Each structure stands twice: as C-alpha cells, then as structure tokens.
Amino acid sequence: MRIATWNVNSVRMRLPRVVEWLGRQQPDVLCLQETKTVDADFPRGEFEALGYHVEVFGQKTYNGVALLSRTRALAVVRGLPDDPPDADRRLIGGVFEGVRVIGVYVPNGTEVGSERFAFKLAWFRRLREMLEASCSTGDPVLICGDFNVAPEDRDVHDPDAWRGRLLFHPDEQEALRHLMAWGLVDAFRLHETRGGHYTWWDYRAGAFHRGWGLRIDLVLMTEALAARCRSVTIDRDARKGEKPSDHAPVIADLV
C-alpha cells in the first residue's frame, strides 16, 4: 500500500503536474494540502478519470485539504471535532484497507509570539486530543501532511540561521513532540538518519537550487503501522520544472 502527501499550493494551478505525478507514482492514497479552492470547483473529474475516489474539504483562496484514493474512503472526517463552522479547512481523514489515514495542514503561525502562533500551538494540542478520543495507539494510524515545523537540526539546511524563527522554533518543536508522544513515530527517520533531506524550499533566492530547504512535510505512524513500513521517500524531482509547488511529495510504502 502506497500512501503519499503533497502540499500542492493550489490544486488547480498544479493540476497537470499532479495528474502526471499520479500516473508516474501510482499511490493508493494521496493526501493533498493547500488545495485553495471551494469544494464545488475542485477538479474532481480529472482525478476520477484516473480511477481515484475524491474526498474534499476546501475553501476559497486559502488552506483546503483533500484525499484521492484507489478505494473509497470509509469513516471520513473533516476538521477537528471542536472546530467552529467557519474554521479553516485543515484536516481530512478516512480509513483505507483498515488503515486510518489523516491528512493535515497545520497552521503556519505567521509570526513567533503572535496570536496566530499561539493558535498553531493550540492546534497541535487539539489534534492530540482528537487522537486520544478517537484512536488507539495499537491501531494502524497514519498522520501526514504539512506540519509547518522542522523537527530537528538535521531537518534544516542551516540550523543556526533558522533557530528561533518560524518553522524552527522550540515551542513548535515541543508541540510536535507532544503530539508524537501520544504514540507516533517519524516514519522517514526509520529509514534515513542523515541530514540534508528536505521537503520545502522558499521560492525566493534560488533556495531550491542552493539546497536551502527544511523538512516540514512528515509522515507519522503508530508503532503498529511502522512495523509494516518498508520505505519513506521524498520525491525531490517533483519540485523541479516550471511553476512547481514549493513542497515536494513524501511517499510511504507499506507491506
């Protein structure tokens, strides 16, 4: 079973790239973030033509998440349980072949110390509360997406330059660790211990070509599922070419 995550930074703008990528990588489930479109305008037909079922949870201009899957999603959830009706569209999940897959787009936080930064930290806590209420650590659970925080020094091209800044602040890292302490492991690190592997590069200053990246797109799993994880890879090639997303897809292969 192949499960992937990709912040596409506008699904309609990247549609040809996503369609090509699906044909090449053939994931069983793809979690999308930053779809940036209302549900009625999501390009459902193009993905259904490839044999994918589509579940969406979008909004105009900002945020938005979606699930594309070979088999129909069961027990679909949209948003955190305590979200108000007008909350940002940041979470969608479903069950596929017995595996609960949750795709997330964690708030960016905007500026360290701001109200939005506090909201980001609280969002991590609320996600853990959802897991505590609805899942068991003994079950096969996978949470993937754009977490908007690099976990460790080896996940940043220049830790000293980034330390204390947004995406690499100790409060964000502690919020991520608290989430993972529920019973999740960073599946990429089961297979690769070295630094230098990134999933996001700023569009500015030629960051991608200079290797100035951060690993902020993660695949987290319960131990029960991690035992089935054969590999987790970053498809850096998907960041190349004209008008790419600023993120690369991450792919997890399970047996």
Secondary structure, DSSP 8 states (H G I E B T S, - for coil): -EEEEEE-S-TTTTHHHHHHHHHHH--SEEEEE---S-GGGS-HHHHHTTT-EEEEE--SSS--EEEEESS--EEEEES-TT--TT----EEEEEETTEEEEEEE----SSTTSHHHHHHHHHHHHHHHHHHHH--TTS-EEEEEE-SS--SGGGBS-HHHHTTSTTS-HHHHHHHHHHHTTTEEEGGGGT---S---SEE-SGGGHHHHT-EE--EEEEEEHHHHTTEEEEEE-GGGG-SSS--SB--EEEEE-
